[in-house]
Structures are given as structure tokens and as C-alpha cells.
Amino acid sequence: MSYHHPLPRTLSVARILLFVRFALGVLSYVLTLALLDGMSRSEADLDYGMTKGVLAFLLLLGTAMAVFDYYVAATVKRGGRRAQTFARTAAGLGFAGVLLNLVLGRWLNAVVALALAVAVVLLVERAPSREWFEVTQRGAKYTGG
């Protein structure tokens, strides 16, 4: 017998923040990749202090992290330990996004990424979120009303 366990507000807000992070990340990294395509090797080296290939790799890495944010936000409602692990991983990857923005010299983006990362970590690790993940784990006993 399955029970419906509504998503706690903490995770609802975390989901929204992950969708926001996805949108900002894809917009930022994909636009920069498009600009990079029109740059010469020397322009990329002058503007970013790294080769065009390294820069493209970092931008693709950032885009992949943003896509992971989307996946987690879209699937966290399934609940259970796997969803909790993915939510924690996405929260942690937010700090990697901060470092990536610092490496790329995007200070404002780094500050926004830091604020979002901290908010997502705090929301995912709040007691209602942790309890919800536990209750939604397959085989867990339902104790709520």
C-alpha cells in the first residue's frame, strides 16, 4: 500500500532554486560558448587567461552541472535515499560552480552561485527535508497523518 507524502516546503523551494540555477547556468555558459566560437585563440587567451580548449571544457562542465540541477529538481519528488543523495550532490556541485565562476573571472556570477549553493544546502538539510526523504524511502513505515 502506498501513501502520498506531500513535498515539504523546504524541498519545494530547493527545487525552484535548482531550476533557477539551471536557467542561469545554461544561459551563462551556453552564451559564453557561443561567444567563444567567434573568438580567436589569442582573444580567448587575453580575455580569460586560458586556452580556448580549456575554456570550452570548463564551459561544457558548467553546462553539465546545470543540466544535473535540472534533473535533480525534476526528479526529487520521487523521494527516498537516492533522491536525497542526488539533492545533496547538486547542493555540493553548487560550490563547484562558485569555483568555476571564480576561475572564469565572473565575480558577480560567483556571488550569485554562492548564495544559491548555500540556500540549497540549507533547504535540503533541514529536518523536514531529511524526514521526508526517509519516509519516502521504499519500505519505510508511514508514521505521519
C-alpha positions as CSV (number, residue, x, y, z in Angstrom):
1,M,0.0,0.0,0.0
2,S,1.5,3.4,-1.0
3,Y,0.9,6.6,0.8
4,H,1.1,10.1,-0.6
5,H,3.7,12.2,1.2
6,P,3.5,15.8,0.1
7,L,6.8,17.5,-0.6
8,P,7.8,19.8,2.3
9,R,8.1,23.5,1.6
10,T,11.8,23.3,2.2
11,L,12.2,20.9,-0.8
12,S,9.7,22.8,-2.9
13,V,11.9,26.0,-2.5
14,A,15.1,24.0,-3.1
15,R,13.5,22.6,-6.4
16,I,12.7,26.2,-7.5
17,L,16.3,27.3,-6.7
18,L,17.7,24.3,-8.7
19,F,15.5,25.3,-11.7
20,V,16.8,28.9,-11.3
21,R,20.4,27.7,-11.1
22,F,19.8,25.6,-14.2
23,A,18.4,28.5,-16.2
24,L,21.1,30.9,-15.1
25,G,23.9,28.3,-15.7
26,V,22.7,27.3,-19.2
27,L,22.1,30.9,-20.2
28,S,25.5,32.0,-19.0
29,Y,27.6,29.0,-20.1
30,V,25.9,28.5,-23.5
31,L,26.1,32.2,-24.4
32,T,29.8,32.2,-23.4
33,L,30.4,29.1,-25.6
34,A,28.7,30.9,-28.5
35,L,30.9,33.9,-28.0
36,L,33.9,31.7,-27.7
37,D,33.2,30.2,-31.1
38,G,33.7,33.7,-32.6
39,M,36.9,34.4,-30.8
40,S,40.4,33.7,-32.0
41,R,42.8,31.7,-29.8
42,S,44.7,34.9,-28.8
43,E,41.4,36.7,-27.9
44,A,40.3,33.9,-25.6
45,D,43.8,33.8,-24.0
46,L,43.7,37.5,-23.5
47,D,40.1,37.7,-22.2
48,Y,40.1,34.7,-20.0
49,G,43.8,33.9,-19.4
50,M,43.4,30.3,-20.7
51,T,43.4,28.5,-24.0
52,K,40.3,28.2,-26.0
53,G,40.1,24.5,-25.5
54,V,40.4,24.7,-21.7
55,L,37.8,27.4,-21.6
56,A,35.4,25.4,-23.8
57,F,35.9,22.4,-21.5
58,L,35.1,24.4,-18.4
59,L,32.0,25.9,-20.0
60,L,30.8,22.5,-21.0
61,L,31.5,21.2,-17.5
62,G,29.4,24.1,-16.1
63,T,26.6,23.3,-18.6
64,A,26.6,19.7,-17.5
65,M,26.4,20.7,-13.8
66,A,23.4,22.9,-14.7
67,V,21.7,20.0,-16.6
68,F,22.2,17.9,-13.5
69,D,20.5,20.6,-11.4
70,Y,17.5,20.3,-13.8
71,Y,17.4,16.5,-13.5
72,V,17.5,16.7,-9.7
73,A,14.9,19.4,-9.5
74,A,12.6,17.4,-11.8
75,T,13.0,14.0,-10.1
76,V,13.5,14.9,-6.4
77,K,9.7,14.4,-5.8
78,R,10.3,10.6,-6.1
79,G,11.8,10.7,-2.7
80,G,13.9,8.1,-1.0
81,R,17.7,7.9,-0.3
82,R,18.6,8.1,-4.0
83,A,16.8,11.4,-4.4
84,Q,18.4,12.6,-1.2
85,T,21.8,11.7,-2.4
86,F,21.2,13.5,-5.7
87,A,19.9,16.6,-3.9
88,R,23.0,16.6,-1.7
89,T,25.2,16.1,-4.7
90,A,23.5,19.0,-6.6
91,A,23.8,21.2,-3.5
92,G,27.6,20.4,-3.3
93,L,28.1,20.9,-7.0
94,G,26.8,24.5,-6.4
95,F,30.0,25.2,-4.6
96,A,32.0,23.7,-7.6
97,G,30.0,26.3,-9.7
98,V,31.3,29.0,-7.4
99,L,34.9,27.9,-8.1
100,L,34.2,27.6,-11.8
101,N,32.9,31.2,-11.9
102,L,35.9,32.4,-10.0
103,V,38.3,30.6,-12.4
104,L,36.4,32.3,-15.3
105,G,36.7,35.7,-13.6
106,R,33.0,36.1,-13.2
107,W,32.8,37.6,-9.7
108,L,29.1,38.6,-9.8
109,N,28.2,35.1,-11.0
110,A,30.3,33.6,-8.3
111,V,28.5,35.6,-5.6
112,V,25.1,34.6,-7.0
113,A,26.2,30.9,-7.3
114,L,27.4,31.0,-3.7
115,A,24.1,32.4,-2.4
116,L,22.2,29.7,-4.3
117,A,24.5,26.9,-3.2
118,V,24.2,27.9,0.5
119,A,20.4,28.2,0.2
120,V,20.0,24.8,-1.5
121,V,22.3,23.1,1.1
122,L,20.3,24.6,4.0
123,L,17.0,23.7,2.5
124,V,18.0,20.1,1.6
125,E,19.5,19.5,5.0
126,R,16.6,21.0,7.1
127,A,14.8,18.5,9.3
128,P,11.5,18.4,7.3
129,S,13.5,17.6,4.1
130,R,15.6,14.8,5.8
131,E,12.5,13.3,7.4
132,W,10.6,13.4,4.0
133,F,13.4,11.6,2.3
134,E,13.4,8.9,5.0
135,V,9.6,8.5,4.9
136,T,9.5,8.2,1.2
137,Q,12.2,5.5,1.1
138,R,10.7,2.3,-0.2
139,G,9.8,0.0,2.7
140,A,9.8,2.8,5.3
141,K,7.0,2.8,7.7
142,Y,4.5,5.6,7.4
143,T,4.2,7.5,10.7
144,G,2.6,10.7,9.5
145,G,-1.1,11.7,9.4
